[in-house]
Amino acid sequence: MKRVVVTGVGLLTPIGTGREEFWNSLMEGKSGVSTIEGYDISGLKATIGAQIKNFDPNKYVDPKEVSRTDPVTQYAIAAADLAVEDSGIDFASTDRDRVGTLISTGIGGLQTIEKNILVMADKGARRVSPLFIPMMIANMPSAQVSIKYGLRGPSSNVVTACATSNYAVGEAAEMIKRGDADIMLAGGAEASLIPLGIAGFANMRALSTRNDEPEKASRPFDKDRDGFVMGEGGVVLVLEEFETAKARGANVYCEVLSVGYSTDAYHITAPDPEGWGAIKCMSVAMEKAGITLDQIDYINAHGTSTPLNDKGEAIAIMKFFGDKVSRVSVNSTKSMVGHLLGAAGAVEAAAVALQIKNQTVHRSLNFNEPDPDIDFKLNIPKNTEKREIRYALSNSFGFGGHNCTLAFGRVD
């Protein structure tokens, strides 16, 4: 069986751009949540979010093409550039028929959709942009990155709501294992933090309305959580077949061991309250990886800061790990970056890779008191801590009941 390793991380996030800035922010426990800027947010129930600020697309996209690409694609291209730079890959001397892209988005070009609907309503159908369709469709992040680098291997997009980019990383690793590619650029992007997107989530009561305390709003597993904080950004990982990476002397962060999938088959937005789906995908990932409960040192939780998700996930982890749960460190990267929707799994996978490389677990922000409705036994660090991480899991659960767990391992 071929082995797959992470050799590059590219991050455009609310707490930093690039590996170093992102990692330092994780270690400092920095929040990327603030009052939303740049839009008229009057009348919205939620006026906070985890924004990308001071982003200049001209640094990553041909200036002539900026107006022809939705921000979601620009974020993907930026993250891919940063990942490629971090990996040290020289595509000029690489067989680009063996390099692919799987950079997904949960929603696609929502900003383009909103603008063209308003144009059509105001000025008529003839004024809708001829580039409307290719700018908004969800495969464009993968497609545009492949075009930029001339990558002729597999190129695809997976849409599974908030589990989207966990699926993308998992499927990209599977493509390498089955021989479809030697290298994959995998991850996710989302640029839906606009009034339309905020209103949609807020009106279904999914968002935190702690508008007066933005940095305290994302509080996974805390008893006072009241909803998730919507975020945006792009994250791409370079995945390589281990022997290919070793041959070029690549810096290896960790190994992507396996991916586990399940479906709740329960409700379009609410998770299975007994945590069946979460237990199943963790179990499948570990079985495929050939690792046991005793070997898991760390879990990056889906941890959205919503009442139903956090309760269900905590129950699932405690049921699955039983009396071993207290020795496993559990945190939520969303406590700092917010919920990046289709890019959430990717930013968390990058966080896992960096934590394994540095043998350090970041704190979970704003976790003060556990949920009193359950017999809470999760080991959630309130401070950054050094610890051995041999094997780790990263959970993502999406609307519609889509569940996905990635299993990672240290490479010595």
C-alpha positions as CSV (number, residue, x, y, z in Angstrom):
1,M,0.0,0.0,0.0
2,K,1.3,3.4,-0.9
3,R,1.8,5.9,1.9
4,V,0.7,9.6,1.7
5,V,2.4,12.4,3.5
6,V,1.9,16.2,3.9
7,T,4.8,18.1,2.5
8,G,3.4,21.6,2.2
9,V,0.7,23.8,3.9
10,G,-0.7,27.0,2.4
11,L,-2.9,29.1,4.7
12,L,-5.0,32.2,4.1
13,T,-7.0,32.4,7.3
14,P,-8.5,34.9,9.7
15,I,-5.6,34.5,12.1
16,G,-2.8,34.7,9.6
17,T,-1.5,34.1,6.1
18,G,1.2,31.5,5.6
19,R,2.4,28.7,7.9
20,E,4.5,30.8,10.3
21,E,1.9,33.5,11.0
22,F,-0.9,30.9,11.4
23,W,1.2,28.8,13.7
24,N,2.2,31.7,15.9
25,S,-1.4,32.7,16.2
26,L,-2.4,29.2,17.3
27,M,0.3,29.2,19.9
28,E,-0.8,32.6,21.2
29,G,-4.5,31.7,21.3
30,K,-5.3,34.6,18.9
31,S,-8.9,35.1,17.9
32,G,-9.7,36.1,14.3
33,V,-13.3,37.1,15.1
34,S,-14.3,40.7,14.9
35,T,-17.2,43.0,13.8
36,I,-17.7,42.5,10.1
37,E,-16.2,45.3,8.0
38,G,-16.8,46.3,4.4
39,Y,-20.5,45.5,4.2
40,D,-23.8,47.1,5.3
41,I,-24.7,44.7,8.2
42,S,-27.4,46.8,9.7
43,G,-30.4,44.7,10.5
44,L,-28.5,41.4,10.6
45,K,-28.9,39.3,13.7
46,A,-25.2,38.4,13.6
47,T,-22.7,41.2,12.9
48,I,-19.5,39.4,13.7
49,G,-17.4,37.0,11.6
50,A,-13.8,35.7,11.0
51,Q,-12.8,37.8,8.0
52,I,-9.8,37.8,5.7
53,K,-8.5,41.3,5.9
54,N,-6.1,43.3,3.7
55,F,-6.2,40.5,1.0
56,D,-4.6,41.6,-2.3
57,P,-5.6,39.2,-5.1
58,N,-3.2,40.8,-7.5
59,K,-0.3,39.1,-5.5
60,Y,-1.6,35.7,-6.6
61,V,-3.9,36.1,-9.6
62,D,-3.0,37.8,-12.9
63,P,-4.4,41.3,-12.5
64,K,-6.2,40.9,-15.8
65,E,-8.0,37.9,-14.4
66,V,-9.0,39.3,-11.0
67,S,-12.3,40.7,-12.2
68,R,-13.0,37.4,-13.9
69,T,-12.7,35.2,-10.8
70,D,-14.8,35.0,-7.7
71,P,-13.0,35.6,-4.3
72,V,-13.5,31.9,-3.5
73,T,-11.2,31.0,-6.4
74,Q,-8.8,33.8,-5.5
75,Y,-8.5,32.4,-2.0
76,A,-7.9,28.9,-3.4
77,I,-5.1,30.2,-5.7
78,A,-3.5,32.1,-2.9
79,A,-3.5,29.1,-0.6
80,A,-2.1,26.9,-3.4
81,D,0.7,29.3,-4.1
82,L,1.6,29.3,-0.4
83,A,1.4,25.5,-0.2
84,V,3.6,25.0,-3.3
85,E,6.1,27.5,-2.0
86,D,6.2,25.8,1.4
87,S,6.7,22.4,-0.2
88,G,9.6,23.4,-2.4
89,I,8.2,21.6,-5.4
90,D,9.6,22.6,-8.8
91,F,6.8,21.8,-11.3
92,A,9.2,22.5,-14.2
93,S,11.0,19.3,-13.3
94,T,7.9,17.3,-12.2
95,D,5.7,15.1,-14.3
96,R,2.6,17.2,-14.2
97,D,0.5,14.4,-15.6
98,R,0.9,12.9,-12.2
99,V,-0.1,16.0,-10.2
100,G,-3.8,16.7,-9.5
101,T,-6.0,19.2,-7.6
102,L,-8.9,18.6,-5.2
103,I,-9.7,22.0,-3.7
104,S,-13.3,22.1,-2.7
105,T,-15.8,24.6,-1.6
106,G,-19.1,24.1,0.2
107,I,-21.0,26.9,-1.4
108,G,-19.0,28.2,-4.4
109,G,-19.0,31.7,-5.8
110,L,-21.8,33.2,-3.6
111,Q,-20.5,36.7,-4.1
112,T,-20.8,36.3,-7.9
113,I,-24.3,34.8,-7.5
114,E,-25.5,37.7,-5.3
115,K,-24.1,40.4,-7.6
116,N,-25.7,38.9,-10.8
117,I,-29.1,38.3,-9.2
118,L,-29.1,42.0,-8.2
119,V,-28.0,43.0,-11.7
120,M,-30.7,40.9,-13.3
121,A,-33.4,42.3,-11.0
122,D,-32.3,45.9,-11.6
123,K,-31.2,45.9,-15.2
124,G,-32.6,42.8,-16.9
125,A,-31.3,39.4,-18.1
126,R,-29.1,40.9,-20.9
127,R,-26.8,42.5,-18.2
128,V,-26.0,39.3,-16.4
129,S,-22.3,38.6,-16.9
130,P,-21.3,36.1,-19.6
131,L,-18.8,34.9,-17.0
132,F,-21.4,34.4,-14.3
133,I,-21.5,30.6,-14.7
134,P,-17.7,29.9,-14.8
135,M,-17.1,32.3,-12.0
136,M,-19.6,30.8,-9.6
137,I,-19.5,27.0,-10.2
138,A,-17.9,25.1,-7.4
139,N,-15.2,23.2,-9.4
140,M,-13.4,26.5,-10.3
141,P,-11.0,26.5,-7.4
142,S,-9.6,23.2,-8.5
143,A,-9.8,24.1,-12.1
144,Q,-8.1,27.4,-11.9
145,V,-5.2,26.1,-9.7
146,S,-4.6,23.3,-12.2
147,I,-4.6,25.8,-15.1
148,K,-2.2,28.1,-13.3
149,Y,0.4,25.4,-12.7
150,G,-0.4,23.2,-15.8
151,L,-1.3,20.2,-13.6
152,R,-2.9,17.5,-15.8
153,G,-3.6,14.8,-13.2
154,P,-7.1,14.3,-11.7
155,S,-9.0,17.5,-10.8
156,S,-12.2,17.4,-8.9
157,N,-14.5,19.0,-6.3
158,V,-16.4,17.4,-3.4
159,V,-19.4,19.2,-1.8
160,T,-20.5,17.9,1.6
161,A,-21.3,21.1,3.4
162,C,-19.1,21.6,6.5
163,A,-17.3,18.3,5.9
164,T,-16.3,19.3,2.4
165,S,-12.5,19.8,2.6
166,N,-12.1,16.8,5.0
167,Y,-13.6,14.8,2.2
168,A,-11.3,16.6,-0.3
169,V,-8.1,15.8,1.7
170,G,-9.3,12.2,2.3
171,E,-10.2,11.6,-1.4
172,A,-7.0,13.2,-2.6
173,A,-5.0,10.8,-0.4
174,E,-7.0,7.9,-1.8
175,M,-6.2,9.0,-5.3
176,I,-2.5,8.8,-4.5
177,K,-2.9,5.4,-2.8
178,R,-4.7,3.9,-5.8
179,G,-2.1,5.2,-8.2
180,D,-4.0,8.0,-10.0
181,A,-1.4,10.6,-9.0
182,D,1.8,11.0,-7.1
183,I,1.1,14.5,-5.8
184,M,-2.2,16.3,-5.0
185,L,-3.0,19.8,-4.0
186,A,-5.9,19.3,-1.7
187,G,-8.0,21.5,0.6
188,G,-10.8,24.0,0.5
189,A,-11.9,27.6,0.1
190,E,-14.9,29.7,1.1
191,A,-15.8,33.3,0.5
192,S,-19.4,33.5,1.7
193,L,-19.1,35.9,4.6
194,I,-21.4,38.5,3.0
195,P,-24.8,39.7,4.1
196,L,-26.7,37.1,2.1
197,G,-24.7,34.2,3.6
198,I,-24.8,35.7,7.1
199,A,-28.6,36.3,6.9
200,G,-29.2,32.7,5.7
201,F,-27.3,31.1,8.6
202,A,-28.5,33.6,11.2
203,N,-32.2,33.2,10.3
204,M,-31.9,29.5,10.9
205,R,-30.4,30.3,14.3
206,A,-27.1,28.7,13.6
207,L,-24.9,31.7,14.3
208,S,-23.6,33.3,17.5
209,T,-25.2,36.6,18.3
210,R,-22.6,37.6,20.9
211,N,-22.1,40.7,18.8
212,D,-20.7,42.8,21.7
213,E,-17.9,40.3,22.5
214,P,-16.6,39.0,19.1
215,E,-13.5,37.4,20.4
216,K,-15.5,35.4,23.0
217,A,-18.2,34.3,20.5
218,S,-16.7,31.1,19.3
219,R,-16.6,28.9,22.4
220,P,-16.8,25.2,21.5
221,F,-18.0,22.8,24.2
222,D,-18.5,25.7,26.6
223,K,-21.8,25.9,28.5
224,D,-22.5,29.4,27.2
225,R,-22.0,28.7,23.5
226,D,-24.8,30.1,21.3
227,G,-23.9,29.3,17.8
228,F,-21.0,29.2,15.4
229,V,-19.1,32.2,14.0
230,M,-18.9,32.3,10.2
231,G,-15.5,32.6,8.7
232,E,-13.8,32.6,5.3
233,G,-10.4,31.7,3.7
234,G,-8.5,29.2,1.8
235,V,-6.2,26.3,2.8
236,V,-4.3,23.9,0.6
237,L,-2.1,20.9,1.6
238,V,0.4,19.3,-0.7
239,L,0.0,15.6,-0.4
240,E,2.7,13.3,-1.8
241,E,3.4,9.6,-2.2
242,F,6.0,9.0,0.5
243,E,8.7,7.6,-1.8
244,T,8.3,10.5,-4.2
245,A,8.6,13.0,-1.3
246,K,11.6,11.2,0.1
247,A,13.4,11.1,-3.2
248,R,13.3,14.9,-3.5
249,G,14.2,15.5,0.1
250,A,10.9,17.1,1.0
251,N,10.1,18.3,4.5
252,V,7.4,15.9,5.8
253,Y,4.9,17.2,8.3
254,C,3.0,14.0,8.9
255,E,1.3,11.0,7.2
256,V,-2.3,10.9,6.1
257,L,-3.1,7.4,7.2
258,S,-6.8,7.0,6.3
259,V,-10.2,8.5,5.9
260,G,-13.5,7.3,7.4
261,Y,-16.9,8.2,6.2
262,S,-20.5,7.8,7.5
263,T,-23.9,9.4,7.1
264,D,-26.3,10.1,9.9
265,A,-29.4,9.6,7.8
266,Y,-31.2,11.6,10.5
267,H,-31.9,15.3,9.7
268,I,-30.9,18.0,7.2
269,T,-29.2,20.2,9.8
270,A,-29.2,18.5,13.2
271,P,-26.7,15.7,14.0
272,D,-27.7,12.3,15.3
273,P,-28.1,13.1,19.1
274,E,-26.5,9.7,20.1
275,G,-23.4,10.4,18.0
276,W,-23.7,7.3,15.9
277,G,-22.4,8.8,12.7
278,A,-19.4,10.4,14.5
279,I,-18.5,7.1,16.2
280,K,-18.8,5.3,12.9
281,C,-16.5,7.5,10.9
282,M,-13.9,7.6,13.7
283,S,-14.1,3.8,13.9
284,V,-13.7,3.3,10.2
285,A,-10.7,5.7,9.9
286,M,-8.9,3.9,12.7
287,E,-9.7,0.4,11.4
288,K,-8.4,1.3,8.0
289,A,-5.2,2.8,9.5
290,G,-4.7,-0.2,11.7
291,I,-4.5,1.8,15.0
292,T,-6.2,1.4,18.3
293,L,-7.8,3.6,20.9
294,D,-4.7,3.4,23.0
295,Q,-2.6,4.9,20.2
296,I,-4.7,8.1,19.7
297,D,-3.2,11.1,21.5
298,Y,-5.1,13.9,20.0
299,I,-8.4,14.8,18.3
300,N,-9.2,18.0,16.4
301,A,-12.9,18.2,17.0
302,H,-15.5,19.5,14.6
303,G,-16.3,21.7,17.6
304,T,-18.5,24.3,16.0
305,S,-19.7,26.1,19.2
306,T,-23.4,25.2,18.4
307,P,-25.5,23.6,21.2
308,L,-26.4,20.4,19.2
309,N,-23.1,19.7,17.4
310,D,-20.9,20.0,20.5
311,K,-23.1,18.0,22.7
312,G,-23.4,15.2,20.1
313,E,-19.7,15.2,19.3
314,A,-18.7,15.1,23.0
315,I,-21.1,12.2,23.6
316,A,-19.7,10.4,20.5
317,I,-16.0,10.8,21.6
318,M,-16.8,9.8,25.2
319,K,-18.7,6.7,24.1
320,F,-16.1,5.6,21.6
321,F,-13.1,6.1,23.8
322,G,-14.7,5.0,27.0
323,D,-12.3,5.0,30.0
324,K,-9.4,6.0,27.7
325,V,-11.0,9.4,26.8
326,S,-9.2,11.4,29.6
327,R,-5.8,10.8,28.1
328,V,-6.7,12.2,24.7
329,S,-6.3,15.9,24.1
330,V,-9.3,17.4,22.3
331,N,-9.4,21.0,20.9
332,S,-11.2,23.0,18.3
333,T,-9.4,25.2,15.9
334,K,-12.7,26.9,15.2
335,S,-12.4,28.6,18.5
336,M,-9.9,30.9,16.9
337,V,-10.6,30.9,13.1
338,G,-14.3,30.6,13.3
339,H,-16.2,28.1,11.0
340,L,-14.7,28.3,7.5
341,L,-17.5,26.1,6.1
342,G,-16.1,24.3,3.0
343,A,-12.6,25.2,4.1
344,A,-13.0,24.1,7.7
345,G,-11.7,20.6,7.4
346,A,-8.6,21.8,5.5
347,V,-7.6,24.5,8.0
348,E,-8.0,21.9,10.8
349,A,-6.0,19.3,8.8
350,A,-3.2,21.9,8.5
351,A,-3.4,22.6,12.2
352,V,-3.1,18.9,12.9
353,A,-0.1,18.5,10.6
354,L,1.6,21.5,12.3
355,Q,0.8,20.2,15.8
356,I,2.1,16.7,15.0
357,K,5.3,18.2,13.5
358,N,5.8,20.4,16.6
359,Q,4.5,17.9,19.1
360,T,2.3,20.6,20.6
361,V,-1.4,20.9,21.1
362,H,-3.0,24.4,20.9
363,R,-5.5,25.6,23.4
364,S,-9.2,25.7,22.8
365,L,-10.2,29.4,23.1
366,N,-13.1,30.4,25.4
367,F,-13.6,27.0,27.0
368,N,-14.4,28.0,30.6
369,E,-17.1,25.6,31.8
370,P,-18.2,22.4,30.2
371,D,-21.7,21.6,29.0
372,P,-23.7,20.7,32.2
373,D,-26.2,18.6,30.3
374,I,-23.7,15.7,29.8
375,D,-21.3,13.9,32.0
376,F,-18.4,15.8,30.5
377,K,-15.0,14.0,30.4
378,L,-13.2,15.5,27.4
379,N,-9.6,16.6,28.1
380,I,-9.8,20.1,26.5
381,P,-6.6,22.2,27.0
382,K,-7.1,25.7,28.3
383,N,-3.4,26.4,27.6
384,T,-1.1,25.4,24.8
385,E,0.7,22.2,25.9
386,K,3.7,20.2,24.7
387,R,2.8,16.5,24.4
388,E,3.6,13.4,22.4
389,I,1.3,13.1,19.4
390,R,1.8,9.7,17.6
391,Y,-1.6,9.5,16.0
392,A,-4.4,12.0,15.7
393,L,-8.0,12.3,14.3
394,S,-9.7,15.2,12.7
395,N,-13.5,15.3,12.6
396,S,-15.8,17.2,10.2
397,F,-19.6,16.8,10.1
398,G,-21.8,18.6,7.6
399,F,-25.4,19.5,7.1
400,G,-27.3,16.6,5.6
401,G,-25.5,14.2,7.9
402,H,-22.2,13.9,6.1
403,N,-19.4,12.8,8.5
404,C,-15.7,12.4,7.8
405,T,-12.7,11.6,10.0
406,L,-9.1,11.9,8.9
407,A,-6.5,9.8,10.7
408,F,-2.9,11.2,10.8
409,G,0.4,9.8,12.0
410,R,3.8,11.0,13.0
411,V,6.7,10.3,10.6
412,D,9.9,9.8,12.5
